[in-house]
Amino acid sequence: MGHHIAVESEQYIFKPETKRKIFILIGVGLMVFALGVIMAMNSGHGDHAAGHASAEVSKSLVASAETVSAEPAAEAGGEHHGSPTWLKRIYTSLWMNNIYFVGLGIVGLFFVTIQYAAQAGWSSGMQRVAMAMGRWIPIAGILTIAIWFLVSGDLFHWTHHDVYEGETADKILTKKAPYFFWPLHAGSFPIFYVARMVIFFGAWYMFFLAIKKRMEAEDLAPDTQHWLKSRSISAWFLVFFAVSSSVAAWDWVMSIDAHWFSTMFGWYVFASWWVTGLAFLAFTVASLKNAGYLKVVNSNHLHDLGKFCFAFSIFWTYIWFSQFMLIYYANIPEETVYFLERMRTSPYSWIFYTNLILNFVLPFLLLMTRDAKRQISMLQVVTPIIMIGHWFDFYNMITPGVMQHDGAIGFLELGLFLTFAGAFLYVVLNGLTKLPLIGKNHPMLEESLHHHI
């Protein structure tokens, strides 16, 4: 049992210079964001003019769709009596960045629970890294609820009471109203919707605490009962997550385009979250390994993480293609309007195609060989590409439905991303210091040490 000496000494030290770098990142993010806000406020009318040319092109395409999808009724229902363009941009970007990082937190817990449920041994040396990602869940919950109350009037068109009243009442939204407002009447406070949000985050965090508690107990007493208990908790979590992640995707992303729906959307958002979380996990494990930590992790474990990033990039593309192809093939105007907005309108059109290059073509080509998946340097190149690619993916899911032809990517969006990224990194690295990096009493650790592929 000679390996125990190396295993026991694994404690992550969050160095002051690392903290300083993260604070600089957050500071730069806030400065870039502030600069972006000033520019957006000054070019408020310019934005309109710039978006006008592309607007004209897509208006002709979307015109037929709008007649069917009752979009004009939506406009009458108060789309344009919202906030000024620059403020809408802030709100949209806040919501989008928040939802992106919600996924990173929840996928950390999801990764750990899958390992327990599958009785996987190979990953026992890196589970604590994934658990540290889960520490973002309570922060994400507070942020999501707070941001929602701030931005809902501008982002979620169905929250306006006037779309449910009088001659101009929106028939489609009126039918969907119970999903948001039950048991209250349409257009009042969306109690059912907010309750779901609170329940999901509350339950996710409770599952996180339950598994963390078992991990702490396992460190003190070498007993398989903690592992068995974690396994049953994980099984329950996975059942709950299957439902909650899908409903969350409908609630927080799909309901922005309230007239449009896709039966694959829950899968689509999950696939984007999952592959982003895997990329972050692979990047962090590779970086810790580079810094001299995680001695039990070798190129075989990196190979598995690389395979996950490779495989689920293809899985995301499969879901992307399936959703697109079905809508393209059916050519029903109220469905195609969603893609027309994104394919033919600036700035979404270049992102639409860049999305496929960053999230499919590059990971596919760069991680294709066995060697590429086993090298720290290669993983540290490919995983940021995946993470940036899926940030664009969430941008294109959320922004067009709110900003229409006034969407932009500039300092404002970039600054908020850097701020969120810095905060998330701080929480994760701080979380790594709370437990030993490797659970030395994990019953599968021996299997992980002899893992070879």
NORPEJO-V630051 format. One record per pair of residues at least 24 apart in sequence whose ideal C-beta (glycine too) atoms are under 10 Angstrom apart, sorted by the first residue. I is the first residue (numbers start at 1). J is the second residue. If there is no record, write none. Layout:
# NORPEJO-V630051
I,J / I,J
This chain:
# NORPEJO-V630051
1,446 / 3,295 / 3,296 / 3,440 / 3,445 / 3,446 / 3,449 / 4,440 / 4,441 / 4,445 / 6,295 / 6,296 / 6,438 / 6,440 / 6,449 / 7,125 / 7,295 / 7,296 / 7,436 / 7,437 / 7,438 / 7,439 / 7,440 / 7,441 / 7,442 / 7,445 / 7,449 / 8,436 / 8,438 / 8,440 / 9,295 / 9,436 / 9,437 / 9,438 / 9,440 / 10,125 / 10,128 / 10,288 / 10,293 / 10,294 / 10,295 / 10,296 / 10,435 / 10,436 / 10,437 / 10,438 / 10,439 / 10,440 / 11,293 / 11,432 / 11,433 / 11,434 / 11,435 / 11,436 / 11,437 / 11,438 / 12,128 / 12,129 / 12,132 / 12,288 / 12,291 / 12,293 / 12,294 / 12,429 / 12,430 / 12,431 / 12,432 / 12,433 / 12,434 / 12,435 / 12,436 / 12,437 / 13,291 / 13,293 / 13,429 / 13,432 / 13,433 / 14,426 / 14,429 / 14,430 / 14,431 / 14,432 / 14,433 / 15,291 / 15,429 / 18,291 / 18,425 / 18,426 / 18,429 / 19,426 / 19,429 / 19,430 / 21,422 / 21,425 / 22,421 / 22,422 / 22,423 / 22,424 / 22,425 / 22,426 / 22,429 / 22,430 / 23,422 / 23,426 / 24,422 / 25,418 / 25,419 / 25,421 / 25,422 / 25,423 / 25,425 / 25,426 / 26,418 / 26,419 / 26,420 / 26,421 / 26,422 / 26,423 / 26,425 / 26,426 / 27,418 / 27,419 / 27,422 / 28,414 / 28,415 / 28,418 / 28,419 / 28,422 / 29,414 / 29,415 / 29,416 / 29,417 / 29,418 / 29,419 / 29,420 / 29,421 / 29,422 / 29,423 / 30,415 / 30,416 / 30,418 / 30,419 / 30,422 / 31,411 / 31,415 / 31,418 / 31,419 / 32,410 / 32,411 / 32,412 / 32,413 / 32,414 / 32,415 / 32,416 / 32,417 / 32,418 / 32,419 / 33,90 / 33,93 / 33,94 / 33,411 / 33,412 / 33,413 / 33,414 / 33,415 / 33,416 / 33,417 / 33,418 / 33,419 / 34,411 / 34,412 / 34,415 / 35,410 / 35,411 / 35,412 / 35,414 / 35,415 / 36,86 / 36,89 / 36,90 / 36,93 / 36,408 / 36,409 / 36,410 / 36,411 / 36,412 / 36,413 / 36,414 / 36,415 / 36,416 / 37,86 / 37,87 / 37,89 / 37,90 / 37,411 / 37,412 / 37,415 / 37,416 / 38,86 / 38,411 / 38,412 / 39,86 / 39,408 / 39,410 / 39,411 / 39,412 / 40,84 / 40,85 / 40,86 / 40,87 / 40,88 / 40,89 / 40,90 / 40,406 / 40,408 / 40,410 / 40,411 / 40,412 / 41,84 / 41,85 / 41,86 / 41,87 / 41,89 / 41,90 / 42,86 / 43,85 / 43,86 / 43,408 / 43,410 / 44,84 / 44,85 / 44,86 / 44,87 / 44,89 / 44,406 / 45,85 / 46,85 / 47,84 / 47,85 / 47,86 / 47,89 / 47,403 / 47,405 / 47,406 / 47,407 / 47,408 / 48,85 / 48,405 / 48,406 / 50,346 / 50,347 / 50,405 / 50,406 / 50,408 / 51,85 / 51,345 / 51,346 / 51,347 / 51,403 / 51,404 / 51,405 / 51,406 / 51,407 / 51,408 / 52,405 / 52,406 / 53,346 / 53,405 / 54,344 / 54,345 / 54,346 / 54,347 / 54,348 / 54,349 / 54,405 / 54,407 / 55,345 / 55,346 / 55,404 / 55,405 / 55,406 / 56,405 / 57,344 / 57,345 / 57,346 / 57,349 / 57,405 / 58,337 / 58,340 / 58,341 / 58,342 / 58,343 / 58,344 / 58,345 / 58,346 / 58,348 / 58,349 / 58,404 / 58,405 / 59,344 / 59,345 / 59,405 / 60,344 / 61,336 / 61,337 / 61,340 / 61,341 / 61,343 / 61,344 / 61,345 / 62,333 / 62,336 / 62,337 / 62,340 / 62,341 / 62,344 / 62,345 / 62,404 / 63,333 / 63,337 / 64,333 / 64,336 / 64,337 / 64,340 / 65,259 / 65,260 / 65,332 / 65,333 / 65,334 / 65,335 / 65,336 / 65,337 / 65,338 / 65,340 / 65,341 / 66,259 / 66,333 / 66,334 / 66,337 / 67,333 / 67,334 / 68,259 / 68,332 / 68,333 / 68,334 / 68,335 / 68,336 / 68,337 / 69,172 / 69,257 / 69,258 / 69,259 / 69,260 / 69,332 / 69,333 / 69,334 / 69,335 / 69,336 / 69,337 / 69,338 / 70,163 / 70,170 / 70,171 / 70,172 / 70,173 / 70,259 / 70,334 / 71,170 / 71,172 / 71,259 / 71,260 / 71,334 / 71,337 / 72,168 / 72,170 / 73,163 / 73,167 / 73,168 / 73,169 / 73,170 / 73,171 / 73,172 / 73,173 / 73,259 / 74,157 / 74,158 / 74,160 / 74,163 / 74,168 / 74,170 / 74,172 / 74,173 / 74,258 / 74,259 / 75,157 / 75,168 / 75,404 / 76,162 / 76,163 / 76,166 / 76,167 / 76,168 / 76,169 / 76,170 / 77,157 / 77,158 / 77,160 / 77,161 / 77,162 / 77,163 / 77,164 / 77,165 / 77,168 / 77,169 / 77,170 / 77,173 / 78,153 / 78,157 / 78,159 / 78,160 / 78,161 / 78,162 / 78,163 / 78,168 / 79,154 / 79,157 / 79,160 / 79,163 / 79,402 / 79,404 / 80,404 / 81,153 / 81,160 / 81,162 / 82,153 / 82,154 / 82,155 / 82,157 / 82,160 / 82,402 / 83,151 / 83,153 / 83,154 / 85,403 / 85,406 / 85,407 / 85,408 / 86,406 / 86,408 / 86,412 / 87,151 / 87,154 / 88,151 / 88,154 / 88,155 / 88,399 / 88,402 / 88,403 / 88,404 / 88,406 / 88,407 / 89,154 / 89,399 / 89,402 / 89,403 / 89,406 / 89,407 / 89,408 / 89,409 / 89,410 / 89,412 / 89,413 / 89,416 / 90,150 / 90,151 / 90,154 / 90,412 / 90,413 / 90,416 / 91,147 / 91,150 / 91,151 / 91,152 / 91,153 / 91,154 / 91,155 / 91,402 / 91,403 / 92,151 / 92,154 / 92,155 / 92,256 / 92,395 / 92,398 / 92,399 / 92,400 / 92,401 / 92,402 / 92,403 / 92,406 / 92,407 / 92,412 / 92,413 / 92,416 / 93,151 / 93,395 / 93,398 / 93,399 / 93,402 / 93,403 / 93,408 / 93,409 / 93,410 / 93,412 / 93,413 / 93,414 / 93,415 / 93,416 / 93,417 / 93,420 / 94,143 / 94,146 / 94,147 / 94,150 / 94,151 / 94,155 / 94,416 / 94,420 / 95,143 / 95,144 / 95,147 / 95,148 / 95,150 / 95,151 / 95,152 / 95,154 / 95,155 / 95,156 / 95,252 / 95,253 / 95,256 / 95,394 / 95,398 / 95,399 / 95,402 / 96,155 / 96,253 / 96,256 / 96,391 / 96,394 / 96,395 / 96,396 / 96,397 / 96,398 / 96,399 / 96,402 / 96,413 / 96,416 / 96,417 / 96,420 / 97,143 / 97,147 / 97,391 / 97,394 / 97,395 / 97,398 / 97,413 / 97,415 / 97,416 / 97,417 / 97,418 / 97,419 / 97,420 / 97,421 / 97,424 / 98,140 / 98,143 / 98,144 / 98,146 / 98,147 / 98,148 / 98,151 / 98,252 / 98,394 / 98,416 / 98,420 / 99,140 / 99,143 / 99,144 / 99,147 / 99,248 / 99,249 / 99,252 / 99,253 / 99,269 / 99,273 / 99,394 / 99,397 / 99,398 / 100,272 / 100,273 / 100,276 / 100,387 / 100,390 / 100,391 / 100,393 / 100,394 / 100,395 / 100,397 / 100,398 / 100,417 / 100,420 / 100,421 / 100,424 / 101,133 / 101,136 / 101,139 / 101,140 / 101,143 / 101,144 / 101,273 / 101,276 / 101,280 / 101,391 / 101,394 / 101,417 / 101,420 / 101,421 / 101,423 / 101,424 / 101,427 / 102,136 / 102,137 / 102,139 / 102,140 / 102,141 / 102,143 / 102,144 / 102,200 / 102,201 / 102,204 / 102,248 / 102,252 / 102,273 / 103,136 / 103,140 / 103,245 / 103,248 / 103,249 / 103,269 / 103,270 / 103,272 / 103,273 / 103,274 / 103,275 / 103,276 / 103,277 / 103,280 / 103,390 / 103,394 / 104,133 / 104,134 / 104,136 / 104,140 / 104,273 / 104,276 / 104,277 / 104,279 / 104,280 / 104,281 / 104,387 / 104,390 / 104,420 / 104,421 / 104,424 / 104,428 / 105,133 / 105,134 / 105,135 / 105,136 / 105,137 / 105,138 / 105,139 / 105,140 / 105,141 / 105,201 / 105,204 / 105,205 / 105,208 / 105,273 / 105,277 / 105,424 / 105,427 / 105,428 / 106,133 / 106,134 / 106,136 / 106,137 / 106,140 / 106,200 / 106,201 / 106,204 / 106,208 / 106,241 / 106,244 / 106,245 / 106,248 / 106,270 / 106,273 / 106,274 / 106,277 / 107,133 / 107,134 / 107,245 / 107,270 / 107,273 / 107,274 / 107,275 / 107,276 / 107,277 / 107,278 / 107,279 / 107,280 / 107,281 / 108,132 / 108,133 / 108,134 / 108,135 / 108,136 / 108,137 / 108,208 / 108,277 / 108,280 / 108,281 / 108,284 / 108,428 / 108,431 / 109,133 / 109,134 / 109,135 / 109,136 / 109,137 / 109,204 / 109,205 / 109,207 / 109,208 / 109,211 / 109,212 / 109,234 / 109,237 / 109,241 / 109,277 / 110,134 / 110,204 / 110,207 / 110,234 / 110,237 / 110,238 / 110,241 / 110,245 / 110,270 / 110,273 / 110,274 / 110,277 / 110,278 / 111,274 / 111,277 / 111,278 / 111,281 / 111,308 / 112,207 / 112,208 / 112,211 / 112,212 / 112,215 / 112,230 / 112,234 / 112,237 / 113,207 / 113,208 / 113,211 / 113,230 / 113,231 / 113,233 / 113,234 / 113,235 / 113,236 / 113,237 / 113,238 / 113,241 / 114,234 / 114,237 / 114,238 / 114,241 / 115,230 / 115,231 / 115,234 / 115,444 / 116,211 / 116,214 / 116,227 / 116,228 / 116,229 / 116,230 / 116,231 / 116,232 / 116,233 / 116,234 / 116,235 / 116,237 / 116,238 / 116,444 / 117,230 / 117,231 / 117,232 / 117,233 / 117,234 / 117,235 / 117,236 / 117,237 / 117,238 / 118,231 / 118,234 / 119,227 / 119,231 / 119,443 / 119,444 / 119,447 / 120,304 / 120,444 / 120,447 / 120,448 / 121,442 / 121,443 / 121,444 / 121,445 / 121,446 / 121,447 / 121,448 / 121,449 / 121,450 / 121,451 / 122,297 / 122,300 / 122,301 / 122,303 / 122,304 / 122,305 / 122,444 / 122,447 / 122,448 / 122,450 / 122,451 / 122,452 / 122,453 / 123,281 / 123,285 / 123,297 / 123,301 / 123,304 / 123,305 / 123,308 / 123,442 / 123,444 / 123,448 / 123,451 / 124,227 / 124,296 / 124,301 / 124,438 / 124,439 / 124,442 / 124,443 / 124,444 / 124,445 / 124,446 / 124,447 / 124,448 / 124,449 / 124,451 / 125,285 / 125,294 / 125,295 / 125,296 / 125,297 / 125,298 / 125,301 / 125,437 / 125,438 / 125,439 / 125,442 / 125,444 / 125,445 / 125,448 / 125,449 / 125,451 / 126,281 / 126,282 / 126,284 / 126,285 / 126,288 / 126,289 / 126,294 / 126,296 / 126,297 / 126,301 / 126,302 / 126,304 / 126,305 / 126,437 / 126,438 / 126,448 / 127,211 / 127,215 / 127,230 / 127,437 / 127,438 / 127,439 / 127,442 / 127,444 / 127,448 / 128,212 / 128,215 / 128,294 / 128,431 / 128,432 / 128,434 / 128,435 / 128,436 / 128,437 / 128,438 / 128,439 / 128,442 / 129,280 / 129,281 / 129,282 / 129,284 / 129,285 / 129,287 / 129,288 / 129,293 / 129,294 / 129,297 / 129,428 / 129,431 / 129,432 / 129,437 / 129,438 / 130,277 / 130,278 / 130,280 / 130,281 / 130,284 / 130,285 / 130,428 / 131,208 / 131,211 / 131,212 / 131,215 / 131,428 / 131,431 / 131,432 / 131,434 / 131,435 / 131,439 / 132,281 / 132,284 / 132,427 / 132,428 / 132,429 / 132,430 / 132,431 / 132,432 / 132,433 / 132,434 / 132,435 / 132,437 / 133,277 / 133,280 / 133,281 / 133,284 / 133,424 / 133,427 / 133,428 / 133,431 / 133,432 / 134,204 / 134,205 / 134,207 / 134,208 / 134,209 / 134,211 / 134,212 / 134,427 / 134,428 / 134,431 / 135,205 / 135,208 / 135,212 / 135,424 / 135,427 / 135,428 / 135,430 / 135,431 / 135,432 / 135,434 / 136,208 / 136,423 / 136,424 / 136,427 / 136,428 / 136,431 / 137,201 / 137,202 / 137,204 / 137,205 / 137,206 / 137,207 / 137,208 / 137,209 / 137,427 / 138,201 / 138,202 / 138,204 / 138,205 / 138,208 / 138,209 / 138,427 / 139,423 / 139,424 / 139,427 / 140,201 / 140,204 / 140,205 / 140,424 / 140,427 / 141,197 / 141,198 / 141,200 / 141,201 / 141,202 / 141,204 / 141,205 / 142,201 / 143,201 / 143,420 / 143,423 / 144,197 / 144,198 / 144,200 / 144,201 / 144,248 / 144,252 / 145,194 / 145,197 / 145,198 / 145,201 / 148,190 / 148,193 / 148,194 / 148,197 / 148,251 / 148,252 / 149,194 / 151,402 / 152,190 / 152,193 / 152,194 / 154,402 / 154,403 / 155,252 / 155,255 / 155,256 / 155,398 / 155,399 / 155,401 / 155,402 / 155,403 / 156,180 / 156,190 / 156,193 / 156,251 / 156,252 / 156,255 / 156,256 / 156,258 / 156,401 / 156,402 / 157,255 / 157,256 / 157,257 / 157,258 / 157,259 / 157,401 / 157,402 / 158,186 / 158,187 / 158,190 / 158,193 / 158,255 / 158,256 / 158,258 / 158,259 / 159,187 / 159,189 / 159,190 / 159,193 / 159,255 / 159,258 / 160,187 / 161,185 / 161,186 / 161,187 / 161,188 / 162,187 / 163,187 / 163,258 / 164,188 / 170,258 / 170,259 / 172,258 / 172,259 / 172,260 / 172,261 / 172,334 / 173,258 / 173,259 / 176,255 / 176,258 / 176,259 / 176,261 / 179,247 / 179,250 / 179,251 / 179,255 / 180,251 / 180,255 / 180,258 / 190,251 / 190,255 / 192,251 / 193,251 / 193,252 / 193,255 / 194,251 / 196,244 / 196,247 / 196,248 / 196,250 / 196,251 / 196,252 / 197,247 / 197,248 / 197,251 / 197,252 / 199,240 / 199,244 / 199,247 / 200,240 / 200,241 / 200,243 / 200,244 / 200,245 / 200,247 / 200,248 / 200,251 / 200,252 / 201,244 / 201,248 / 203,236 / 203,237 / 203,240 / 203,241 / 203,244 / 204,237 / 204,240 / 204,241 / 204,244 / 204,245 / 204,248 / 206,233 / 206,237 / 206,240 / 207,233 / 207,234 / 207,236 / 207,237 / 207,238 / 207,240 / 207,241 / 208,233 / 208,237 / 210,234 / 210,236 / 210,237 / 211,237 / 212,431 / 212,434 / 212,435 / 214,439 / 215,435 / 215,436 / 215,439 / 215,441 / 215,442 / 216,434 / 216,435 / 216,436 / 216,439 / 217,441 / 218,439 / 218,440 / 218,441 / 218,442 / 218,443 / 219,435 / 219,436 / 219,438 / 219,439 / 219,440 / 219,441 / 219,442 / 220,441 / 221,441 / 222,440 / 222,441 / 222,442 / 222,443 / 223,441 / 223,443 / 224,441 / 224,442 / 224,443 / 224,444 / 226,439 / 226,441 / 226,442 / 226,443 / 227,439 / 227,441 / 227,442 / 227,443 / 227,444 / 228,443 / 230,442 / 241,270 / 242,266 / 242,270 / 245,269 / 245,270 / 245,273 / 245,274 / 246,270 / 248,273 / 249,273 / 249,397 / 252,398 / 253,394 / 253,397 / 253,398 / 253,401 / 254,338 / 254,397 / 254,401 / 255,401 / 256,397 / 256,398 / 256,399 / 256,400 / 256,401 / 256,402 / 257,337 / 257,338 / 257,341 / 257,397 / 257,398 / 257,400 / 257,401 / 257,402 / 258,401 / 259,334 / 259,335 / 259,337 / 259,338 / 259,401 / 260,327 / 260,334 / 260,335 / 260,336 / 260,337 / 260,338 / 260,339 / 260,341 / 260,401 / 261,334 / 261,335 / 261,338 / 262,322 / 262,323 / 262,324 / 262,326 / 262,327 / 262,335 / 262,338 / 263,323 / 263,326 / 264,319 / 264,320 / 264,322 / 264,323 / 264,324 / 264,326 / 264,327 / 265,319 / 265,323 / 265,397 / 267,315 / 267,316 / 267,318 / 267,319 / 267,322 / 267,323 / 268,316 / 268,319 / 268,320 / 268,322 / 268,323 / 268,393 / 268,397 / 269,319 / 269,393 / 269,394 / 269,397 / 270,315 / 270,316 / 270,319 / 271,312 / 271,313 / 271,315 / 271,316 / 271,317 / 271,318 / 271,319 / 271,320 / 271,359 / 271,390 / 271,393 / 272,312 / 272,316 / 272,319 / 272,320 / 272,355 / 272,359 / 272,389 / 272,390 / 272,391 / 272,393 / 272,394 / 272,397 / 273,316 / 273,390 / 273,393 / 273,394 / 274,308 / 274,312 / 274,315 / 274,316 / 274,390 / 275,308 / 275,309 / 275,310 / 275,311 / 275,312 / 275,313 / 275,314 / 275,315 / 275,316 / 275,317 / 275,359 / 275,363 / 275,386 / 275,387 / 275,389 / 275,390 / 275,393 / 276,309 / 276,312 / 276,316 / 276,359 / 276,383 / 276,386 / 276,387 / 276,388 / 276,389 / 276,390 / 276,391 / 276,393 / 276,394 / 277,308 / 277,312 / 277,387 / 277,390 / 278,305 / 278,306 / 278,307 / 278,308 / 278,309 / 278,310 / 278,311 / 278,312 / 278,313 / 278,383 / 278,386 / 278,387 / 279,305 / 279,308 / 279,309 / 279,312 / 279,313 / 279,363 / 279,379 / 279,382 / 279,383 / 279,384 / 279,385 / 279,386 / 279,387 / 279,388 / 279,389 / 279,390 / 280,383 / 280,384 / 280,386 / 280,387 / 280,424 / 280,425 / 280,428 / 281,305 / 281,308 / 281,309 / 281,383 / 282,306 / 282,308 / 282,309 / 282,373 / 282,376 / 282,379 / 282,380 / 282,382 / 282,383 / 282,386 / 283,309 / 283,376 / 283,379 / 283,380 / 283,381 / 283,382 / 283,383 / 283,384 / 283,386 / 283,387 / 284,383 / 284,425 / 284,428 / 284,429 / 284,432 / 285,376 / 285,379 / 285,383 / 286,375 / 286,376 / 286,377 / 286,378 / 286,379 / 286,380 / 286,383 / 287,376 / 287,379 / 287,380 / 287,383 / 288,429 / 288,432 / 288,437 / 289,376 / 289,379 / 290,376 / 290,377 / 290,380 / 293,432 / 293,437 / 293,438 / 294,437 / 294,438 / 295,437 / 295,438 / 295,449 / 296,437 / 296,438 / 296,440 / 296,445 / 296,448 / 296,449 / 296,451 / 297,437 / 297,438 / 297,448 / 297,451 / 298,374 / 298,448 / 298,449 / 298,451 / 298,452 / 299,371 / 299,373 / 299,374 / 299,375 / 299,376 / 299,452 / 299,453 / 300,374 / 300,448 / 300,450 / 300,451 / 300,452 / 300,453 / 301,374 / 301,448 / 301,451 / 301,453 / 302,373 / 302,374 / 302,375 / 302,376 / 302,378 / 302,379 / 303,370 / 303,371 / 303,372 / 303,373 / 303,374 / 303,375 / 303,379 / 303,451 / 303,452 / 303,453 / 304,373 / 304,374 / 304,451 / 304,453 / 305,373 / 305,374 / 305,379 / 305,383 / 306,363 / 306,366 / 306,367 / 306,369 / 306,370 / 306,371 / 306,372 / 306,373 / 306,374 / 306,375 / 306,378 / 306,379 / 306,382 / 306,383 / 307,367 / 307,370 / 307,373 / 307,453 / 308,367 / 308,373 / 309,363 / 309,366 / 309,367 / 309,373 / 309,379 / 309,382 / 309,383 / 309,385 / 309,386 / 310,363 / 310,364 / 310,366 / 310,367 / 310,368 / 310,372 / 310,373 / 310,382 / 310,386 / 311,363 / 311,367 / 312,363 / 312,386 / 313,358 / 313,359 / 313,360 / 313,361 / 313,362 / 313,363 / 313,364 / 313,366 / 313,367 / 313,382 / 313,385 / 313,386 / 313,389 / 313,390 / 314,359 / 314,360 / 314,363 / 314,364 / 316,355 / 316,359 / 316,360 / 316,363 / 316,386 / 316,389 / 316,390 / 316,393 / 317,355 / 317,356 / 317,359 / 317,360 / 317,361 / 317,363 / 317,364 / 318,360 / 320,355 / 320,356 / 320,359 / 320,360 / 320,393 / 321,356 / 321,360 / 338,397 / 338,400 / 338,401 / 341,396 / 341,400 / 341,401 / 341,404 / 341,405 / 341,407 / 342,396 / 342,397 / 342,399 / 342,400 / 342,401 / 342,407 / 345,400 / 345,403 / 345,404 / 345,405 / 345,407 / 346,405 / 346,407 / 346,408 / 347,395 / 347,396 / 347,399 / 347,400 / 347,403 / 347,407 / 347,408 / 347,409 / 347,410 / 348,392 / 348,395 / 348,396 / 348,399 / 348,400 / 348,403 / 348,405 / 348,407 / 348,409 / 349,396 / 350,392 / 350,409 / 351,389 / 351,392 / 351,393 / 351,395 / 351,396 / 351,399 / 351,400 / 351,407 / 351,409 / 352,392 / 352,393 / 352,396 / 352,400 / 354,388 / 354,389 / 354,392 / 354,393 / 354,396 / 355,389 / 355,390 / 355,392 / 355,393 / 355,395 / 355,396 / 356,389 / 356,393 / 357,385 / 357,389 / 358,385 / 358,386 / 358,387 / 358,388 / 358,389 / 358,390 / 358,391 / 358,392 / 358,393 / 359,385 / 359,386 / 359,388 / 359,389 / 359,390 / 359,392 / 359,393 / 360,386 / 360,389 / 361,389 / 362,386 / 362,389 / 363,389 / 370,453 / 373,453 / 374,453 / 387,421 / 388,417 / 391,417 / 391,420 / 391,421
